[in-house]
């Protein structure tokens, strides 16, 4: 049975992928309720960008949840570990990078499920992508399907037969395809932030894996990236 006035929770980091994902959720007919997690990340400027994106998209709601993953560390994003720079595509396709945050997406999706239950929303949109990254284990389809099973078994909604679906529409798309999709949906690219190691002024470094992947994607898509970088 189709929901009246369908709602969806969108995990919104303020980055390119999550912003395009939010626009896709709107295109799919959902009223979007965005959730951003401030987890002690090195690139905390993305929280501000997420707030700007949510306003620009006209989200029905937006919550910022604070979870201090820096208390655990274990990642270049949450600890005093150097962010890799100037790596080639071959280098990025090797082992799981030091920018992987232990269990981050498990934590994020759990919070999104909690938010969805309060809204009676049966859909979560998640900007996971496996093609452009070197095997983050919590971006794989197997993980997403397994998490849906957890949500079905461990929530009131699931027990009552109203299972929560996790949609990852960008999962198998290249960064260039994501950029083209965003352009079609008139995504405010200028508000997004992808850099793992921005300067004190919030300007993207242009050299970390995330910056390089983003810049390559815009170049391959033939679209101008409106975001400034510390290096040309």
N, C-alpha and C positions, 0 to 999 in steps of 0.2 A: 504494500500500500504506500502510495507516494505521500511524503510529508507535505503539509500545507506550510507555505513560507519556510522552505528548507534552510537550515543554518549549517554552516561549516566552520570548524575551528582551523585556522591556518597558522602553522608555525612560521613566524616571520622574524628572520634575523636582521633584515635590512640589506641583505646581499642580493645579488642578481637573481639567483635561482629561486629563492623564497619569494621575491617580489613578483617574478613571472608566474610562479605557482599561485599566488594570491589572485592575480588577474585571471588566471585560468579558472579558479574556483568561481569567480564572479561570472565569467563567460558561461560556466556550466549551470548558472541559475541560482547560486547560493548567496545568501546574505553572509558576509564573512565576519568572523570574530577572531581577531588576530591575537596571538600570544607570543611575546618575546621573552627570552630568558637572559637575565643579566647574571652571568655565572662566574664573574671574576676574570673574564677574558681580557687578554692583552689589548685587543682591538675593541675596547668598550664603546668607541664612537659609533659602532654599528647599532647600538641601542637607540641612540638619538636618530639615526637614519631610519630605523624601523618605525619610530613614532611619526616621522615625516611621511614615510610611505603609506602608513595606515590612514593618515589624514588625507593624503592625495587620492587614495583609492576610495575614500568614503566608507571605510569599514564601520560596521554597526557597533563594534566594540573593540577595544585593544587593552590588554593587560600586560604589564611587565612584571615578571616573577623573578625574585632574587634567590639564587641558589649558589652558594659559595664553593664551587668546584676547585678553587685555588687552595682550599684547605687540604686537598689531596695532592694537587700538582700532577706530575706525570705527563705533562704535555708542554710543548713550546708555547701554547696559548694560555696556559694557567700556571706556569712555573718560570724560573729564571733559566730558561733553556733557549739557546739561539734559534731563531727562525731561519730555516734554510733559504738561501738566495741563489738566483741565477742558475737554477737546475734545468737541465734539458728534459725533453719529453721522455727520453729513455731512462733518465735518472728518476723521474717522477713515477715511472711505471714499475719500479722495483718493489722493495718491501714497504710495509705500512709506515707512513712518514711520522716524524716526531710531532707533527701538528695534530695527530689523532688525539682526541680527548677521551680518556677511558669512560666507556659506557654513556657518553653524552647523549646520544640519540635515544637510548633507552630511558634516561631520565626525562628528556624533553617530551617524548611521546607519552610517558606516564602522566606528566603534568597536563598535557593536552587532553588526555582522556578524562582527567578530573574536571577540567574546564568544560569539556563537551557534555559530561553528565549534568553539570549545573545548568547548562543551556538546553538540555534535551536535544543535542545535535548529534546526528548519527554518522557524520563524516568528518574526517581530519585530513587536511591537505599538508603534505610534507615535501619539501624541495630536495629530496635526496637525488643524487646523480652518481652513477657508477662509472661512466665512460671516461670522464676527464680526471679522475682521481686514482691513486694507486691502491685500490682495494680496501678502503675503509670498511671494516666488517659490518658496521651498523648502517650501511647504505645499500645492502644487498636485498634483492627481492625475498630471499629466504628469511631474512631477519624481519622484514615487514609482515610477511604472512604469519610468522611465529608470534609476532607482537599482537596481531589481530586476534589470534587464538587466546592469548593471555587476557586481552581486554574483554573478550567474550566470556571467559570463565571467571574473571575476577571483578566484575562490575554488576551493579544492580540492573543497569540497562541490558547487559548481556544475558543475565539470568532470566530476565523478563521477555527475552526474544527480540530485543531491539539492539542487535549487535552494531558496534561501531566499526566503520570501514576506514582504513587508512589508504589514501590515494597519494601516489607519488608519480604525477604525470610526466615528470622530466627524467625519470629514472634511466632510460636508455637513450637519451638525446645527447648529441654533441653540444659543446658550448655555442658553436655557431648556430645550430638549430634553435637553441634556447634564446639567443639574441634575436633571431628572426621572428620567433613566436612573440617575444616581448614587443618587438616593433609593431607587429600586426595588432597587438592588444593595447598599443599606446602606453606602454609601461613607462613611468618616469625614471628612466635610467640615471638621470642626473642626481637623483636622491639616494641611489644605492651605494653601498660600500662593500668591497670584497677583500681588501687588504688585511693580511694577518699582522703586519708590523708597521702601522702608520706612524708618521712623525707626531710630535706634540701638537701640531696644528691640525691633525687629522688627515693630512694629505697622504694618499696611498704611496707606498714605497716604489711600486712598479717592478720589483725584483723577486718577491716571494712567489711560491707556487701559485697561490690564488690570483695574484696580480697577473702573472704570466699567462695563466690559463684564460683569464678574462680577456686580456688584450689580444691574445691569439684568436679567441672566439669572435670578438668584434671585427678583427681584421678579416678573418675568413668569411664572415657574414657580409662584409662590405658595408658596415655601419660604423659611423663615427662614435667612439666612446666619449661621452661628455664629461667624464670624471677626470680631474687633474691628477698627475703623477709627479713624484719627486724627480724622476728621470724621464726624458722624452722617449 
